[in-house]
C-alpha cells in the first residue's frame, strides 16, 4: 500500500435520466430564485434521496448549494455530507459533496 494517498472512491458517472426528470419536476413545481425557494427544492429532492452539489446547481437552479444546505441544517434538518467523485461532461473527475437526509436514530 502506498502511504499518504487517499483511498480510491468510486466515480459517479452521470445523473440518471429518471433522477434528472424528477429534479426538473421539482424545479417546475417550486420556481423562483429566492433562498427560500432554493431551500424548498433541495429539501424536497433530499426527501427522495441523495443529492450532489452538481445536481442541485444544474437541475434545481441553486447557485451555491452548500449555503442552502447549511440553512436547512440551521432550521433543524439532519443532513449529512459524503464526498464523492463525479465525472463531468468534459471527462474530468471532481470531488464534490453528496448530501443525504440522516437515517432516523443514526449517530451523527
C-alpha positions in Angstrom: 0.0 0.0 0.0 1.2 3.5 -0.7 1.4 5.9 2.1 -0.2 9.3 2.0 -2.6 8.7 -0.8 -6.4 8.9 -0.1 -8.4 5.7 -0.6 -9.9 5.3 -4.1 -13.5 6.2 -4.2 -15.8 5.1 -7.0 -16.6 7.7 -9.6 -20.3 8.5 -10.2 -20.6 8.8 -14.0 -23.8 10.7 -14.6 -27.2 11.6 -13.1 -29.7 9.0 -14.3 -32.4 10.3 -16.8 -35.0 9.3 -14.2 -33.4 11.4 -11.4 -32.8 14.3 -13.8 -36.5 14.3 -14.7 -37.6 14.1 -11.0 -35.3 17.1 -10.2 -36.6 19.1 -13.2 -40.2 18.4 -11.9 -39.2 19.8 -8.5 -37.9 22.9 -10.2 -41.1 23.4 -12.2 -43.2 22.9 -9.1 -41.2 25.3 -6.9 -39.9 28.1 -9.2 -38.1 31.2 -8.2 -34.6 32.3 -7.2 -35.1 33.3 -3.6 -33.1 31.5 -0.9 -36.4 30.1 0.4 -37.4 28.6 -2.9 -33.9 27.1 -3.4 -34.1 25.5 0.1 -37.5 24.1 -0.6 -36.3 22.5 -3.8 -33.2 21.0 -2.2 -35.3 19.7 0.8 -37.8 18.1 -1.5 -35.1 16.4 -3.5 -33.3 15.2 -0.4 -36.5 13.6 0.8 -36.4 11.5 -2.3 -32.7 10.5 -2.0 -29.1 11.7 -2.1 -28.3 14.9 -4.0 -24.9 16.1 -5.2 -23.9 19.8 -5.3 -23.6 19.4 -9.1 -27.2 18.2 -9.3 -28.5 20.9 -7.1 -26.9 23.6 -9.1 -27.6 22.2 -12.5 -31.1 20.8 -12.1 -32.6 22.7 -9.1 -31.1 26.1 -10.1 -29.4 26.6 -6.7 -26.3 28.7 -7.4 -24.4 27.7 -4.3 -26.0 24.6 -2.7 -23.7 24.3 0.4 -25.1 27.6 1.8 -28.7 26.4 1.3 -27.9 23.1 3.0 -26.3 24.9 5.9 -29.5 27.0 6.2 -31.6 23.8 6.1 -29.5 22.4 8.9 -29.9 25.6 10.9 -33.7 25.0 10.5 -33.3 21.6 12.2 -32.9 19.2 9.2 -30.4 16.4 9.8 -28.5 16.4 6.6 -25.2 14.5 6.2 -22.4 15.1 3.8 -20.4 12.4 1.9 -17.6 13.2 -0.5 -17.9 11.6 -3.9 -16.1 11.8 -7.2 -18.0 12.9 -10.3 -17.1 12.7 -13.9 -18.2 15.9 -15.7 -19.3 16.1 -19.3 -15.8 17.1 -20.2 -14.5 13.9 -18.8 -12.7 15.4 -15.8 -13.2 14.0 -12.3 -14.1 16.3 -9.5 -14.6 15.7 -5.7 -18.0 17.1 -4.8 -20.3 16.9 -1.8 -23.3 14.5 -1.8 -25.9 15.3 0.7 -28.5 12.9 2.2 -31.0 13.0 5.0 -29.6 11.2 8.0 -31.3 8.0 8.9 -33.5 8.2 11.9 -31.7 7.2 15.1 -28.3 7.2 13.4 -25.4 8.6 15.3 -24.1 11.9 13.8 
